[in-house]
């Protein structure tokens, strides 16, 4: 699980032709495309599970889990890195249980 994105607003107008593609800005301001896989609720918070569209890591298929935060604008959402390994693991376990028949998970 990657945690390289922090406080990255989403422009919901971008990527409208592909409903499940989000464009986020990384810490250097570069646009990065992700496929939205799921929204998981855990302990009163919401987390998104994303798959990078252009795979740059050495481990293909690695997902990114970010916490959803409200912003003052109704048109924008903000996603922040999750620092707590326990939370990341719990959210990923919920995701794996929901999609055990759709994805081939490798531990």
BELPECOR-V391488 format. One record per backbone hydrogen bond with DSSP energy under -0.5 kcal/mol. NH is the residue of the N-H (numbers start at 0). CO is the residue of the C=O. If there is no record, write none. Layout:
<<NH;CO> <NH;CO>>
This chain:
<<1;62> <7;78> <8;6> <9;76> <10;22> <11;9> <11;74> <13;10> <15;12> <17;14> <18;16> <20;17> <21;19> <21;33> <23;21> <23;31> <25;29> <26;3> <28;25> <31;23> <33;21> <34;50> <35;19> <35;33> <36;48> <37;48> <39;46> <41;39> <41;44> <44;41> <46;39> <47;65> <48;37> <49;47> <49;63> <50;34> <51;61> <52;32> <53;32> <54;52> <55;53> <59;57> <61;58> <63;49> <64;1> <65;47> <65;63> <66;79> <67;45> <68;77> <70;75> <75;72> <77;68> <78;7> <79;66> <81;64> <82;80> <84;82> <87;83> <88;84> <89;85> <90;86> <91;87> <92;88> <93;89> <94;90> <95;91> <96;92> <97;93> <98;94> <99;96> <101;98> <102;98> <104;102>>
